[in-house]
Amino acid sequence: MIAIYPGSFDPITLGHLDIIERSSRLFEHIIVAVLRNPNKSPLFTVQQRLEQIRQSTQHLPNVEVDAFDGLTVNYAKMRQAEVLLRGLRAISDFEVELQMAHTNKTLSTQIETVFLATSNEYSFLSSSVVKEIARFGGSVNHLVPPHVALDIYQCYTNNHTVSNPTTKMEAIPPQQSLPTGTPSQKMHKQ
C-alpha cells in the first residue's frame, strides 16, 4: 500500500522525520510530497527542500521524495496512493486535520487519511517554530537534522535577516551541539 505524507516541509524537522520513520514501518511505500504553494514565501526552494528530505531519509529504502502542486487528492490518485498521512501534535491540529480529511473524502472516497500522533518530544515542534528561533539567532540544532541546521544558519546569515542585530549567528554552529542522527538513530544509541 502506498501512503503520501504531504506538506511544505520548510524545513523538515525531527518531528516530521519521526512520522516518516514510524509510517515507513506501517506501509510498503511512503511518498513524502512537498507542496509547491505559490501563495507562500518559503525559506527554501522546493528543490532545496527535496534534497534536505532525501538526505534525511536515505536510510529508509521504502521512502520516496517528490513535489507536487494542486490538490493533494489529485496527486494521490495520480500516484495510485490509498492513504494520506498526517501528524497530530495537539487538539488544535486535530480540528484542522479532521476538516481537511472530511473535505478530501468528498473529493475522493478511495483515499483514506491516517493520523499519527506525534511523539511526545516533538509535540511542540513545527517548521514555523524552527524558523522563528533561527531568525532571532537561537540554536535549532536539536530540532532539525544537522545538514538542515547548517542550511538554515547559512540562509539567515547570507540573507542578513536575523532580527536581533546584537546576536551574531555563526554560519557553522558548534559541532558539540549538533544532533547525532535521525530520531531512530538516537533511539538505537540509548
Secondary structure as GFF3:
##gff-version 3
##sequence-region A 1 190
A	DSSP	beta_strand	2	7	.	.	.	ID=ss1
A	DSSP	alpha_helix	14	24	.	.	.	ID=ss2
A	DSSP	beta_strand	29	35	.	.	.	ID=ss3
A	DSSP	alpha_helix	46	57	.	.	.	ID=ss4
A	DSSP	beta_strand	63	68	.	.	.	ID=ss5
A	DSSP	alpha_helix	72	78	.	.	.	ID=ss6
A	DSSP	beta_strand	83	88	.	.	.	ID=ss7
A	DSSP	alpha_helix	91	107	.	.	.	ID=ss8
A	DSSP	beta_strand	112	117	.	.	.	ID=ss9
A	DSSP	three_ten_helix	120	122	.	.	.	ID=ss10
A	DSSP	alpha_helix	127	135	.	.	.	ID=ss11
A	DSSP	alpha_helix	146	159	.	.	.	ID=ss12
A	DSSP	three_ten_helix	175	177	.	.	.	ID=ss13
A	DSSP	alpha_helix	183	189	.	.	.	ID=ss14
###
